[in-house]
């Protein structure tokens, strides 16, 4: 096959910190290259260099026999290198069509060709399987839909290499299937892909070659057919992993948290998701309650109602047997609740601020001495959670935007754990996180529940929610269709409830 580009001994440093070194590999036409490794291993850095967003400190890139010290963003575009970032880059106040053609408008006789752009947008939306109008504002589309718009934008024009950084993290199984179909179709047309994913089953399904990164270096490159998950994990983390997503807690305390017949203020659809309708649940001290369901089932909307981010139309919320009124997040925090949101960059962090500033944010008032903030206490607090959560950083002063995705997620965890909550809500807590960081979070969940913390866990990864929860609530179109104990768990049963199909109770 024809080589598109080659990387020759690429290295990148930020100040005195070397993040990648001596990276060499080539990209050939019509192949999928999976980059795997723990968070902070250098995968996103090398992709940003290929796409022109970063300049390497050492090494070169070779295109059509010519050697370049680096690609500019414009050069990368002209070559046909497109990148779909894990943290989405689209503009929510613009519509779908405007986002897809931003900076690449079609013109005719010197004027924008709106008919051509509208027609092409419809084509691309059909291709990615997103049923919205080209004129729909992106702010009215959920994260999963926005991900598909990013992919449509990437393949719109002249795509030779498409970089997909955790593209499936917000997609349902059906949407993942559609994405993989698109990738396989474009492969046949000679388009190549760089695919970053922590879901190894996807890596093996989609990739032709697997490139393993560890601590900023390339440690292996293998044909996907010649290796297996066990070997790849060993190369990634330097040790064997088996059954790390297992629950250890067995005994619980009294019912601490309860909701009774809770419904959203308006019934029906909201941004392609369903508002909860007459949902009831109980949560005991030291218990992990999993909430499963397909994208759009109303799981996150339920959490937003509980936390005061969406209005509650009817029903009751009880803590320790007493009804409480929660109108906003301040009320929720006051009642001992904490919520790790699905979208860490938009809702969980202030990216330009330091790790210390982010971790201290919810407890800032406690560290105020009259008119002044106790900086020493804030630094001690930050240091405690950096050590406890094994955050890879140069120190508490490092900006959150310069951390890897997994370490950003740990900062969000530290921020909320610093409030000493009694009820912790985790919405997709391991989205975009490597197997090593996942194992740390699962271990942390077990430790927190040993001390009596009650946890609600939402996850789209069925093995995860089955492995770490004690009971599971399953939702479909805003309603609870099943509530099952750990002993009853099976993927078949859960998917029956999650798709609204009638369950044969006698069989289970």
N, C-alpha and C positions, 0 to 999 in steps of 0.2 A: 504493500500500500504506500501511497505518497505521504511523505512527511510534511506537516503544515508548519510547525515550529519546533525548536529544540531549546532546552535550557542547559546552560553550560556553567557548572560550578557556581550556582547562585547562592549568595549569602546576604543577610540583612541584619543590621544592628540598629537599635534605638538607643542613642547615647552609648553607654558602655555595655549595654545588654545585647548579646547576640541572640536573635530569635530563630534564625535558620542559618545553616552553613553547608556548603558543598553539595547543593541540590542539582542533580542532572537527570533529565529524562526528555523524551521527545513525544510529540502528539501526532499520530497518523490519522489520515482521513477515515471516517466512518467507524470509529472505535469509541468505547466508553471506558474511561479511566477513573476508577474509584480511589479517592484519597482517604485513607483511614488513619486514625491515631487519636490519642487523648486530646482534650481541650488544651490549647497552648502548645501543641506539638509542631505547629507551623503551617498547617493546611491552608487556612484562610490567608495567611501572609503570602504564600507562594501564588495563590490565586489572584490576590490583589496586584502582585508584580506582573503576572501574565496579562491582566486586564488593563494595566497602565495606571492603576490607582496609587501604587507605591513604586519607588525606584530602588533597585537593589544596591547594596553597599559594594558588593563584589560580583564578578561573573558577567555573563552576557546572554542575550537571547538571539537565536538564529532564525531568520525567516527568508525563504527563497535564496539560500546560500549567503545572505548578507548578515553580518554580525552587528548587533545593536547593544549598547550599554544598558538601554532600557527602552520600553515602549511608552509613548505618551498615550493618554486616553484616546486621543483622536487617531493615532496610528493603530491602536488595538481595534478601534471601531472599523477602520478602513480594511484591516486584515479580515475582520468578521468575528472578532472575539467579543462575546457578550457574557455578562455575569448577572446571575440572579442571586442577590444577597440573601442570607438567612434573615437578617433584619430588613424588612421590605423598604424599598427606596421610592415607592410611588407616592403621589401627592393626593391626599384624601379630599381636598376641596375641588379638585378637577374631576372631570368625568372620565370614563374608561377610554374613550377614543383619544382624548387629549393626552392622557398618560402614555398610551401606546405609541403615539407619534411625537411625543415631546422631544424636540431637537432633531427630529428626522421627518419633518412634515413633507407630504407629497405636494408637488406644485405643477401647475399647468399654465404656460404663457406668463410665468412670473407671479402667479397668484396661487394661494392654497387651494388644492383640489379636494374640496370637502366631500364630494360624492365618492371619489376614489378611496379616501381615508375611511369613510363610513362603511363602504362595501368591504374593504380589507379588514376592518375591525370585526365585522360580523363573521367573516371567514375565520379569523383567528379565535374568536370566542367559541365558534362551533368546534374548531380543532381541539381546544382545551376542555370543551364540555362545560362551559360556564353559561348558564341561561340568564343573562341580563342584557339590557339594552346598551348600545354604545354610548348613549347619553346619560346613563346612570352615574350619579356622583359616587366616587370610590368610598367616601365616608359612610355610605349606606350599604356597603358590602362587607361581610365578615372577613376575618384573616385568611381563611381557606380560599375564598374567592379572590382576594387580593394577590395571593400567591400565584394563582392561575393567570391573573392579568400580567404579573411580572414575567411569567414564562412566555405568554403570548407576545409581549413586547420584545423579549430576547430573540425570538425566532422570526420576528417580523421581516427583517431585511438582511440579506447578505450574511447569514450566520454560517460560520465555518467551525468555530469552537464555542460551545455554550457551557458556561460554568454554573453548576447547580449546587449551591451551598445549603444543605439541609432542606431540599425543596418539599419533602413529604411531611415535615414536622407538624403542619397544620391541616393536613388533608385526611379525608376519610379513606377507607379501603377502596371504595369505588372511584374516588378521585385519583388515588395513587395508581390504580389500574389504567385509568385514562392517560395519566402522565407517562407511564411506562410505554403505552401504545404509541404515543406521540414521539417519544425518544427513539423507539425501534424503527418507526417510519422514517424519521429524519436521518437516522444512521444509514439506511439504505440509499439515501440521497447524498451521502458523503459527509454529512455533518458529524463532528466529533463532540464528545461531552466529557467534562471533568465533573465528577459526581462525588460530593462530600455527604456522607451519611453515617450516623452512629447505629443505624439499624442494619446489622450485618446480613440478615436474610434478603434485604433489598440490594445490598452490594453484590451478593452472589447471583441474584436474579438478573441484574441489569448490566453488570460490568464485564468487559473483556479482560481487563488487567486491573490488578490491585496494587497500589503503591502505599507502603506503610511508613508513616512518620512517627518518630519518637524523639522527644527533646530537641526538636529543630533539625533533625537529620533524617535522611531517607535510609531506612534500615532494610527494606526489601521491596522488590517489584516482581510480581508473580502473575502468571496466567490464572484467571479465576477458576478455571477447570482443574488446575493442578494443586489446589490447596483447600482448606476447610476453615470453618469458623474458629475452631479450637486453636489452630495454628496462628491465625490472624490475631486473635486476642492475645495470645502469648507474646507475639512480636510487638503488639501495641503497648502492653502494660508490663511486660517482663515477668509475668507470673501466670499461673493457671487460674481460670475463673470457672466456677460451676455453681449453679443455683444460688447466685448472690442476691436474687430478688425473692427472699424468703422471710416470712413473718415469724418472729420468735415469741411475741406476747400471747399469753393464753388466758389470763385472768383480769377481769375489769372491775371498776367500782360502780357507783350508782349512776343513774341517768343524769348527766350534767346539762346537756343541751337538747332542746326539742323544738320542732316546728309542727304546727297543727293546721292542716288545710290552707296552706299558704298559696295564694295566686298572685300573678302580676296584675298591675292596674288595668291593663288592656289584654283581653284574650286574643290569641292568634299570632300571626307572624310579626316579627320585628327583625329587620335586616337579615332575612332568610333563616331566622331561628324562631323557635316557639317560646312564648312566655310560659312559665310554670302555671299549672292549673291544679289546685287542691292537693298540693304536695305535703305529705307528713313524713317526719323521720325522727328517730331518737338516737342520741349519741352518748355513750357511756364514757366515764373517765378511763383513760388508758386505752381506748379503742380507736382503730382506724376504720372508718366507714368509707368504702369506695363508691363513687358515683360513675356509672358507665353509661354509654349511649353513643350514637353516631353524631357526627358534626351537625349542629343545628337542633339537637334534641331538647335544648333548654337548660343544660347543666350549668353553664357559666352564668346564665340569666338568673338561675336560682340562687347562686352564690352572691350575685350583685344585689338581689333583694335582701338576703340575709344580712349583708354588710352595709346596706343603706345606699348603694350606688344606683339602684332602680327602685321606684316606688312600689310598696306592697299594697295591692288592692284589697285583700282580705286575708284572714287567718291570724294566727298568733305565733310569736317567738318567745320561748321560755328558756331561762338560764337558771339552773339550780332550783327548778320548780316554780320560779316567779316569772310572770310575763314582763317583758322588757320592750320598750319602744326604741327602735333604731332608725333614725332618719338620715344619718350620714355616717361616714367612716369614723368620725370623732366619737360618736355614740358607741359604735362597735368596739373601738379600741378601749373605751372606758369600761365596757363590759367584759374585757379580757379576751377579745378576739383579734386575730391577725390573719391577713390574706396575702398569700404569694400569688400574684396574678399571672395569667398566661403570657402576657406581653411585657417582658421585663424591661425593654428599652423605653417603651412609651409610658408605661404605668408603674413600673417598679423602681426605676432609677432616675436620678438627675445626672446624665452622662458627663457633662463638663465638670461636675463636682468631684471631690476626692472620695476615696473609700470611707475615710473617717466621717466626712460630712454626710454621706449617704446612710451609713450605719446609725449615726446619731440622730437623724432627722425626726423619727417618731418620739424620741425621749428628750428632745432639746430643752424643753421647759424644765425638766428635772435638773439639768446641768447649768441653769442660769442662776447667777449670784447677783441679785438686784438687777443692774443694767448690763452686767457682763456675763459672757459665757465662760465656763470653766474649761478652757482648752485642754488642760492636763487630763481632766476626767474623760473628755471625749477621746483623746488619744489612747488612754488606757482601755476604754470600752472597745474601740476599734481594734486594738492589739489583741484583746481577748478573743474576739470573733474571727480575726484573721488566723490565729493559731488554732482555735477550736474547729474551724471549718476548712483548714488547710488551704486557704486562699493563696494562690501563687501570685505574688506581687513584690514590687520593690519596696513597698511600705505603705502606710496609711495615707500618705500624701498623693499617691498615684491616682490619676483621674480614672473614673470608672469606664470611660469610653476606650481606654487603652488596655483593658483586660479582655481575655478570651471570653466566649459566651458562657462557658461553665463557671468561670470565676465570677463573672457578673451575677450569675444566678446565686452563687454562694453569698455575695454581698447582700442581695435582696433577702436571703434567708437570715443573715446576721442582723440586718436592719430590723426585721420583725421579731426575731427571737430576743432581741435586746429589750423588748417591751414585756417579757415574761408572760406570754399569753397562756390562757387555759384552754382555748380552742384555736387550733391552727388549721387554716384552709389552704390546701395546696392544689392549685389549678395548673395542670401540666408541668409539674416541678422539674422533670428531667428532659423537657423539650430541648433538643439540640445539645445534649450533654453526653460525653463519652462513657464507656462502660465503667471506667475507674471512678469517675465522679458520681455516677449513678449508685455504685456500691456504697460510696460514702454517705449519700443522701438516705439510702435505705437503712443503713446502720444508724444514722442520726434519728430517723423516724422511730426505730425500735428503742433507742435510748430515751427519747422524749416521752414516749408512751409508758416506759418503765416508771417514770416519775409522775404519771397521772395525766399528762396532756392528752386531750381528745383531738383527733385529727380527722378532717374530711379530705379525701383525696380524689381528684378528678384526673383521669388519664385516658388518652385515646389508645394507648398501648395496652391491649388486653392482658398479655402475660404479666405486665407490671401491676395493674390493678388487682389481678387475681393473686399475684405473689405477695403483695404487701398489705392487703386489706383483710379485715376480720369478717366483715359483712359487706354486702354490695347491694346498692340501690340501682336499678336500671330504668332509664327514662326514654320515652319515645313521644315526640310531638308535644313536649311540655308536661307529660303525665308520667307518673311512676307506674311502670308495667310489671315490675317484679322486685322483690326484696329477698335475697337468698343468703344463707350462711356459707361459711367457707367450705363446709363438708359437701355442699351441693354444687360447687363451682364446676362448670364445664363450658368450653367455648361455644358449643352448640346451644346449650340452654340460654346463655347470656345473649347470643346473637338472635335467638328467637324473640326474647323480650325486647331487645334493642331495635328490632325491625317491626315490632307491633304484631307479630304472628301469634296465633293462639298456641299456648303451651299445654302439652299433654301432662297434667299433674301426676297421673298415675305412673308415668315413665320415670319421673324424678322423685 
